[in-house]
Amino acid sequence: MESQETVKRPQEEANGVPKAHQDDSNHEPALKRMKLDGMSEDASQKTPRARVKGIAPIKEEYLTLAPGQVAKLGEAEVVVDDDDAEGRTAPETTQESSAKDGKRKKQKGGQNKERAFGTFSDAQRLCNSVAWTPEFSPRHCKFGDRCNALHDIRKYLKDGRRADLTTFGGKCPLFEKYGKCPSGWRCLFVASHMDEIKHDDGRTELVLVGGDSKAAAGEEDGPGGAGDINTGVVNMVPIAVKHDLSRKRVALDKSDKYLDWLSKDIDLYRKHYHRQKDDEDESKDYSAQYVEPPFKPSEKRRVYFGRETPVLAPLTTQGNLPFRRLCVELGAQVTYSEMALGLPLLQGQKADWTLMRAHESETTPPLFNPSGPVVQGYDNSKDLKFGVQIAANVPWIAVKATETLSRFLPHLRLIDLNCGCPVDMVYKSGAGSALLDSQSKLERMIRGMNAVSEEVPITAKIRMGVRDDKFTAQKLIERLALGSEDMRGVLGAPGCAAVTLHGRTRQQRYTRDADWSYIAECAALVKNLNEKSNDLADTIRETDENTLPNGGKMYFLGNGDCYSHVDYFNHIDNAKVDSVMIGRGAIIKPWIFEEIEKGQYLDKSASERLTYVEKFARYGMEAWGSDELGINYTRRFLLEFLSFFSRYTPIGLLEYLPPAINDRPPAYNGRDDLETLLASKNYQDWIKISEMFLGPAPPGFKFQPKHKSNSYEAEG
Ligand SMILES: Cc1cc2nc3c(=O)[nH]c(=O)nc-3n(C[C@H](O)[C@H](O)[C@H](O)COP(=O)(O)O)c2cc1C
């Protein structure tokens, strides 16, 4: 059982730095060590108020309500429904566009059909044929006279769009950084990178400074399109590939062969299984009749997870590219894409392929302490941070999506199968957490994915079980490590390189703490299984050593409620997981990774926190563009981010440590106005914060937080 005394533990090693090399002051217990702004001697000597579970212990001087009222709030049921937030409900983009018949039609992107964000496009569309060219040198417009977009740049600048923004001093952040702007004339800072030149014949021409910034118009337009300027986005899959996928023109030979074999094998196994029930002597029948799969899995690149590699969780909507880039900058060593659905990937759908993009900072190797535990064959220089996650409900989708991903994505650490998503839409289809109750199917998925993924390792993310009264993770972990008893003898292990366990069931909501003692039990089990798997390896090594990942080691990560370096190292040292995956903690305080790296609490000032908001805005524009669409796409995801970021209670205001992720603060005032503003639960304040960097939200812009955050949320 894991120690609960997180604060009293001696200082842990920060990222593999031996204790002896750390600052002496770090040996103090965290509570003593921390210097908190505003914590006067007097305040620290007062008799502390009793700690109430679920309520952040804000110092009295910051509370905005009388103590009696605070007590009332303390009793209130504060429910933050993060299960809803976890859902695959990428916000819907509504983009008005002119159709060929001249009528305006709505184009929908993303998955969410419940939340609308209004429209945010220019009043009049500028044709692509002139969007990046000098005024007098338009490209050929393939629609000719039928094109109803504007071709007159002056008219567009005057009437077709909003006036330039004045944020960032009116200077285009992309142009400032790259000397070109991928949004061309549509950029909402275009005045900072355009010029009017006078020709000898007296005519004046509008030109973009930095030249024609888009090489091939039509490629990768819209959010995510960055033209020919390298803004550090990788894994951009050409439109032609998506098109071919949508027309079923991409041959997936490996998958086809494997699936053909699999269907025969399933038949065989079924017969064996039913016979075995009545006849003990037939129990070896499966291995006797078993036919080898058409090919063996290729040798995999080895992965590594350790105490120096804190992991950012896959986070639908929240875990977008700009956010991950921020986290990597703050010390995240491993990142995951948002969950993509297998079938839309196979159908070449743009929204799901867009989720597979990464920032170049995610393609660098994670930290690795060579003097730590030896990992056979691990080559850190070939490793990278970014992995993708998919959901699938049947083996053929999982297998084919895996083959497609490993073929078309050049930057891929691993492919993770989601076996934990609790959301109805996913669960009822038989994917996500439904797989926890279909272990045989899940095993076949992992085997198949491993068979077709070439060098890319396959991993799984699971929960403790579906229902609160039945934890199934232990059985499943055994199966993922070794395979079912029948299959392991003939097929070897399924080849799962790592398992992440979120210490909750599907049924459980986020209000109850993650069960780290169960995670610790599973970690002990994995350790045993790894030893067993090595024995198994000896027996099958000659025939099929590729089935075993990492030379026989399946990594095990714990996940749930990690909110500081203290939690992080406590779980590594006491639950004995290889690493800890961090979800909400990273959205609420992205500098949790910096805390882990430095091994200390960081009391970030409001202005420092605002720099993270600014970075998000900049990274958003770099990923999605600085035109009307890109800016408001950025705004939407910034607001999603702020819906969690605003939950941070500055530790300098707390009477006790450690802070707990599930604690909610009573109403309080920050140490300055900005700190108060950043803590606002009113989404209109979040819009105001977005406007500091992205300018005024357009008139049609709407934002609904994904979940009702709590009972004392301000009305909009
Ligand atoms: C907003 C949100 C989105 C999530 N999206 C995913 C997802 O796409 N795939 C997944 O496996 N888990 C997803 N999760 C679950 C997290 O990865 C993680 O397992 C869970 O939040 C528990 O970790 P935490 O307590 O550190 O937040 C999501 C959770 C949240 C709050």
The ligand as a Gaussian input file, in Angstrom:
#p B3LYP/6-31G(d) Opt

LIG

0 1
 C      -10.446000      16.695000     -20.989000
 C      -10.009000      15.269000     -20.951000
 C       -9.819000      14.588000     -22.139000
 C       -9.380000      13.261000     -22.122000
 N       -9.174000      12.601000     -23.302000
 C       -8.646000      11.344000     -23.292000
 C       -8.313000      10.682000     -24.501000
 O       -8.499000      11.191000     -25.608000
 N       -7.768000       9.438000     -24.415000
 C       -7.543000       8.833000     -23.207000
 O       -7.034000       7.718000     -23.158000
 N       -7.857000       9.447000     -22.057000
 C       -8.386000      10.683000     -22.074000
 N       -8.637000      11.316000     -20.896000
 C       -8.270000      10.668000     -19.644000
 C       -6.869000      11.102000     -19.240000
 O       -5.928000      10.696000     -20.202000
 C       -6.482000      10.531000     -17.881000
 O       -6.528000       9.133000     -17.959000
 C       -7.428000      10.976000     -16.793000
 O       -7.709000      12.351000     -16.895000
 C       -6.851000      10.704000     -15.420000
 O       -5.657000      11.396000     -15.226000
 P       -5.596000      12.745000     -14.355000
 O       -6.206000      12.449000     -13.023000
 O       -4.141000      13.065000     -14.288000
 O       -6.400000      13.751000     -15.091000
 C       -9.124000      12.618000     -20.892000
 C       -9.342000      13.314000     -19.695000
 C       -9.765000      14.620000     -19.718000
 C       -9.972000      15.346000     -18.426000

